Amino acid sequence: MKTTIQINQNTLELLRKVRDDTSSGSYDEVINKIIIRNLNKESLFGYLGKKNRRFILKELRDKSDRL
């Protein structure tokens, strides 16, 4: 079943770029690849190990460090 969706020009340009970069045959294929890639992301639960909260917070940047 075909469906029409509305997207803005910037989104269309991004879809075209990804389609060309991935050698996809259609925008539908591009969208499916993006969705599947994001669904398969592994959880970062436990990434920091067993470090205590004080150590983790010490390593975070202050707002003044940001641009």
N, C-alpha and C positions, 0 to 999 in steps of 0.2 A: 504494500500500500504506500503510495507516495503522499507526502504532506509538504505543504509550503510553510516555511518559517520566515520571519523577518529578522534580519540582523543588520547592524550598521556597517558602513563602508570599511571601517578599521577591522572589524571582525572578519569580513570577507577577505580582506588583504592577508590577514594572518592565516586564514584557512587555505588560501591559495599557496602561501609560502610553505606551510606544513605539507600540503598535498604534493608540491613539487619536490620538497626535501625528502619525503618518505616514499616517493614514487607510488602514491596511492592513486587509484582510478577514479575516485569520487570524493565529494565532500562527506558523504555518509561514512565512507571508509575511514576518513581522517578523524571524524568525530568519534567513531567506535574505537579507534586506536588510542585516542586521548583518554576516553572514559575507562577503557580496560587498563591502561597504564596506571591511572590514578586509583583504580579499585584494587590493584595488586600491590600497592605500597605496603611495606612492612611497618608494623608498629614500632615506634621509638621507645616504647615502655621499657624501662630498665637501662636505657642508653647511658645514663650517668653512673650506673653502678650503685654502690652502697655509700657514696659520699654523703656527708651530712649536709643539712640545709645551709648552715653557716658558711661552709666551704664553697658551695655552689653560688650563693648570693655574693660572696666576696669577689668571685670571678666575673660577675656581670658588670657591664659598663654603666656609668652614670649617664643621665640625660645630657649632661654637658659635653660628653664625648661624641655624641651623635652629630651628624651634619644638619 
